[in-house]
Amino acid sequence: MILLLNILRSFTMAASTKNHVLIDEITPLSEVFVPWCDEFEKMVSGMTLVLPLSLSHTLVPSFSDTPNPNYSFHSGNDQGMQTFRIETMRRLRNFNDNSLPNDASIESLQARRMSVAKQMLGKLGDRVNIETPFFCGWGCNTFVGDGVYMNRKYVIPSTRFHPPIYFCQTS
């Protein structure tokens, strides 16, 4: 059984300040580049995502027309976050590549996928298998332990809150 351990406050209320405990937790754990900046720290702390007004009413009706910048984040405010997000999209495209070379085996396909996942996820344990298609918003604050299996169509969304997410095998 896969146990999802997610250090989240309630999904019904955004944080009003940065959570330095969560920020300090990600720093030593992530084995990949993390786009550290003020906006990223707000995001992992569970502060509100600011969407363009044209999208905010259709996707999340609770957003205000004038979000308080002290209590919200917007990845568009930081070029590093934008660049990181584009690179994550490229890695996801590579991960989800369904081409089958003539010499392909189940093991070689899995090894290729896990090689890409290791570049994208904050931590990837041993004996992990993630099937395609797989999608995640950021990846760098997602930690996968040993022996985890994620079946097809697994999505880790970039939602209003995106603190660290942990997947581990339980006995």
C-alpha positions in Angstrom: 0.0 0.0 0.0 1.3 3.4 -0.8 0.9 5.9 1.9 0.7 9.6 1.0 2.1 11.7 3.7 1.4 15.3 2.9 2.2 18.0 5.4 -0.8 20.2 4.6 -2.9 22.5 6.6 -6.5 22.5 5.7 -7.2 23.0 2.0 -9.9 25.5 2.9 -7.6 28.2 4.3 -4.4 29.6 2.8 -1.4 30.4 5.0 -0.9 34.0 5.8 2.9 33.8 6.4 5.8 31.7 5.2 6.2 28.4 7.0 10.0 28.3 7.7 9.7 24.7 9.1 8.6 23.4 5.7 11.1 25.6 3.9 13.9 24.3 6.1 12.6 20.7 5.6 12.9 20.8 1.8 16.3 22.4 1.7 18.4 19.4 2.8 16.0 16.8 1.3 15.8 17.8 -2.3 18.4 16.1 -4.5 17.6 18.3 -7.5 17.7 22.0 -8.2 15.0 24.0 -6.3 14.1 27.5 -7.7 14.5 29.2 -4.3 13.0 32.7 -4.3 10.4 34.6 -2.4 7.6 33.3 -4.6 8.7 29.6 -4.2 8.9 30.0 -0.4 5.3 31.4 -0.4 4.2 28.4 -2.6 5.6 25.7 -0.4 4.3 27.4 2.7 0.7 27.0 1.4 0.0 30.6 0.5 -2.6 31.3 -2.2 -1.8 31.0 -5.9 -2.6 34.1 -7.8 -4.1 33.3 -11.2 -4.8 35.8 -14.0 -8.2 37.2 -13.4 -9.6 35.6 -16.6 -8.8 32.1 -15.1 -9.4 32.7 -11.4 -13.2 32.9 -11.5 -13.5 29.7 -13.6 -11.0 27.6 -11.7 -11.2 28.7 -8.1 -14.2 30.9 -7.4 -13.0 31.9 -4.0 -10.2 34.1 -5.3 -10.6 37.8 -4.9 -10.3 40.3 -7.7 -7.5 42.0 -5.7 -5.4 39.4 -4.0 -3.2 40.5 -1.2 0.4 40.2 -2.4 1.6 39.6 1.1 -0.5 36.4 1.4 -0.2 35.0 -2.1 2.4 33.8 -4.6 2.6 34.1 -8.4 5.2 32.0 -10.2 5.1 34.6 -13.0 6.7 37.1 -10.6 10.1 35.3 -10.8 11.9 34.4 -14.0 13.7 31.6 -12.3 10.4 29.9 -11.4 9.1 30.3 -15.0 12.3 28.8 -16.4 12.2 25.9 -13.9 8.5 25.2 -14.8 9.3 25.1 -18.5 12.2 22.7 -17.8 9.9 20.5 -15.8 7.5 20.4 -18.7 10.3 19.3 -21.0 11.3 16.6 -18.6 7.7 15.4 -18.3 7.5 15.2 -22.1 10.6 13.1 -22.1 9.3 10.9 -19.3 6.0 10.4 -21.0 7.6 9.6 -24.4 5.8 6.5 -25.6 8.2 5.6 -28.4 9.4 2.0 -28.4 12.9 1.4 -29.7 13.4 -2.0 -31.5 15.6 -3.3 -28.7 13.3 -2.1 -25.9 12.5 -4.2 -22.9 10.2 -3.5 -19.9 13.3 -3.0 -17.9 15.0 -0.6 -20.3 11.8 1.5 -20.6 11.5 1.7 -16.8 15.2 2.6 -16.4 14.8 5.4 -18.9 11.7 6.8 -17.1 13.3 6.6 -13.7 16.4 8.3 -15.0 14.2 11.3 -16.1 12.3 11.1 -12.8 15.5 11.3 -10.8 16.3 14.6 -12.6 12.9 16.0 -11.8 11.7 14.8 -8.4 13.2 16.0 -5.1 14.1 12.5 -4.2 13.6 9.1 -5.8 14.1 6.0 -3.8 15.2 2.5 -5.0 12.9 0.0 -6.7 10.5 2.8 -7.8 8.3 2.4 -10.8 6.2 5.3 -12.2 4.0 4.4 -15.2 3.1 6.8 -18.0 1.4 9.1 -18.3 2.7 10.9 -15.2 2.3 14.6 -14.5 3.5 17.0 -11.8 3.6 20.7 -11.4 7.0 21.3 -9.9 8.6 17.9 -8.8 11.4 19.4 -6.8 9.3 19.3 -3.6 8.0 15.7 -4.2 9.9 12.9 -2.4 9.4 9.3 -3.3 10.7 6.5 -1.0 11.9 3.0 -1.7 9.6 0.4 -3.3 6.9 2.8 -4.5 4.7 2.0 -7.5 2.6 4.7 -9.2 0.2 3.4 -11.7 -0.9 5.0 -15.0 -2.3 8.5 -15.2 -0.8 9.7 -11.8 -1.1 13.4 -11.4 0.5 15.6 -8.7 -1.3 18.9 -9.4 0.0 22.4 -9.1 -2.9 23.5 -7.0 -3.5 26.4 -4.7 -1.2 25.0 -2.1 1.9 23.0 -3.0 3.9 22.1 0.2 6.2 19.1 0.2 4.6 15.8 -0.8 6.0 12.4 0.4 5.3 9.0 -1.0 6.6 5.9 0.9 6.1 2.2 1.0 4.5 0.9 4.2 4.5 -2.7 5.5 
